Amino acid sequence: MSKIMVVDDEIEIAEMIEDFLRLENIEVVKANSGEKALELFDDSIDLVVLDVNMDGISGIDTCKEIRKKSFTPVIFLTCNNSQSDMLLGLGVGADDYISKPFNPIELVARIKANIRRAESYNRGSISDEIITFDDIAVYRKRFKVYKSNVDVKISTKEFELLVYLMENAYIVLKRDQILNHVWGDTFYDENLVNTTIKRLRRKIEDDPENPEYIKTIWGAGYVFQGDVR
């Protein structure tokens, strides 16, 4: 049975989410503040649904603290049409977001999809497939990225994006192609791709402002370059 933490200072919303998740046989832990969420969070939690705008410790700061010790998937609940919330949340390591008011059935579907994705990456295998370019090595089945033999801390979406770029090395990929492949929903804004690319560059490039691997092709999209090994 999956275990989800729902963090929202609006009790009615948290209880509504809990009701729908329990219909799916999903265990729910509720917290009405960032402080309480950090107190209750542990390795048994499979995913966190986290409201951005809360009194006290905000959802953004709560996510930052969770990311210091775990890569458990995080889905942000944001104010309606708040692109700034979305970009900021993804920038601190959230895996997905949904705007209020939302369809609870869609939220449950997003939760289940993110859990399945995380489980598939964490399963591991002795026969891991490895993609290596220059000093970057990606272990696809172990959800691991190394640069110069140093483990790179990376989120689920960053990992999916990097794998997609590397699998299509030297092919220019349009933003909408990347968006559809990595996020699978066309209603996301293409700025999401730009934001995640910037975050990924900070982790794998020696000089993110002058990237060696992930190149911008102005007016077209992005391309991954490097010497395969």
N, C-alpha and C positions, 0 to 999 in steps of 0.2 A: 504493500500500500504506500502510495506517495504521501509525503508530508509537506504541506505548503504553509508558509507564514504570510498572513495578510496584515499589512501595516497601514492603518488609516485612522485619523482622529474623528472621522464621521462614522459613528457606531453603526448607523443604518446601512451604510455602504459595505462595511466589513461583514456585517451579519448576512446581507444579501449574497455576497460572494461566497461566504461559508455555506449557505444553504445550497447553492448550485454545485459547489465542489463536493459536498457530502453526497449528493445524488450520484456523483461519479465515483463514490467510494474512496474519496481523497480526504485524508486527515488534515485538519486545519488548526493552526495556532494563530491567535489574534493578538495584535499589539496596537494600542491607541496612540503611540508616540515613538519617535526614533529612539529615545532612551530605553523604552521597554523592549523594542525590537532587538537592540544590541544586547540587552540583558538575556533575552530568551534564545537568541540565535546560537545554533551549534551545528555540528556536522550531520545531524539527522534531518535537517531541513533540505528538501530537494529543490525548492524554488521560493523566491520572495516576491510577493506583489506589494509594491511600495508606492504610497502616495508622495508626490513631490512636495506639495505645500502643506506643511504641518507646523504647528507652534513648537518651540523648543528646537531640538535637533531636526533639521529639515530632511526630506527624503534624499536630497543630493548628498548631504554630509553623512547620512546613515549608510548610503551605498558606498561612499568612500571608505568608511570604517569596515564594512563587510568585505570589500575588495582587498583590504590589507591582509586578510586571513583566509579568504575563500573565493572560489570562482563559481559558486552556486548561482544559477541563472537568476536574474532580477528583471522583473517587468515593472516599468513605471506607470503609474496612473497620473495623467497630467490634466491641466485645465483645458477646456475645449479650444482647439485651434491655437494652442500655445507652442509654436515651433521652437521658441527659445528654450522652453522646458525640455522639449524632446532632444534638441542638440546638446544641451548641457548634460542631461541625463546619460545619453550615450557616450558623452565625453568622459564621464567618470566610471564607465564600465557597465552600464545597464545593457541588457541583451535585447530588450524590446520595450515598446511603450504602447499605451492605449489611452485615448482621450476621453474625458468625462463630458457628457454622459455617455455610457458605453452599453453595448449589448452584452449581458453576462454570458450568453452562449458563445459569443466570439472570444471573450476573455478566457473562458474555460478551454476553448480550442487552442488558443495561443499558449496557455499554460501547459497543456498536454504535449504540444509540439516542441516547446522548449525543453521539457523534461526528457522526451524521447531523444532529442538531439544531444543533450548532455550525457545521457546514459550511453549512447552509441560511442561518444568520444572517450568516455572513461572506462569502457569495457576492456580495451587493450588486447594485445595478441603477441605471441612470440614471433609470428610472421608479419610483423609490421611493415607496411609499405612506406618507403622513405623517399622524399623528394629533396634533392640537394643542389643548390646553386651557390657556387663560391663558398662563403663561410656560413651560409644559412642552411639548416637541415630541418625538415618538417617530417615528423612521424605521424602520419594521418590517423592511424587507429589508436594511438596513445594520446592524441590531442596535445602533442608536444612540439615546441619550436626551440631550436638552439641557434645561437649566433656565436661563432667562434667558440663552440663547445660550452657556452653559458646558456642556461635555461632562461628563456624569455617568457615572462608572465603575460598571458594573452587571453582575451575574452573569447567566447564562442564565436561571435560574429566576426571578430578580427581574424580568428583562425580560418573560418570558412572563406572569408575574403582572400586571405593570403594563399590558401590552397587553390582557389579558383584562378587567381592571377598566375600562380606558378604552373598550374596544369595547362594554361594557355599562354605560356611565355612567348614573347615576341609577336603576339597577336594583339592588336589594339581592340580593347573592349569598351564599348559605349557604356555610359553611366546607367542607361535603362537596362542593358543586358546584365550588368553587375547587380543592379537592384532586384531584378526579377529572379536571378539565380540564387543570390545570397539571402534575400529577405522574402522572396516568393510572393510578394503582394505589390501590385502596381500602384496602390494608393499612397505609398510612402513617397516622400519628396526626395529628389535626387541629391539634395544637400546632405542627406544621410550618408550617401556614398562618399562625398567629399570629406565629411567629418571623420568617418571611419578610416579613410585613407590617411588623413593627417595623423590620426592617433597611431595607426600601424607604422607609419614612417618613423615616428618618434621611438619606436621600439626596435626596428630592424635596420635603420639607416644610421651610418656614422654621422652624417650631416643631413638632417631631415629637410633643411631648406634647399639643399642641392642633392637630391636623392640619386643613388646609384642604381637601385633596383626598380622601384615603382616610379615610372616616368609619366608625367602629364603630357598628353598630346592635345594641345589646345584646339578647342572646337570639335574634338572627337571623343576623347575619353582617357583611359590609362593603359599602360603596357608594362609588363614585368620583363626585365632584362637581367641577364647574368650568365655565367659560364656553368653549364651543367656538369656535375661530377657523379 
